[in-house]
């Protein structure tokens, strides 16, 4: 099985190496760019999940008077 995969990969590599540069570049952008974006999103989600697991956001209880911001009136003299 590994030998069959190696032969297939050699064929793909040979085919890609024989293409003209603009076609190589276009194929690379069509394959590598979405793949890289997907891997970046996966890493981002894994890091977000790990950071929330190890450093959870404290739960806020019911808002009291101390939690309310002070009302500021810019027109009133102090």
C-alpha angles and dihedrals in degrees: 000000000000090000091052091050091048091052091048091049091049089054092050091047092050092048092050093046091053094054120099115261097253090054092047090051094047092048091047092051093047092051108026099041097057091040091052091047091051093049091048091052091048092051090047092053092046092051092046092050092046093048093050091046095051097034108030121191110249114250114246117225126214111313114255131186091274090057094055117093117244116259112242122198112195092194096060118089113233 
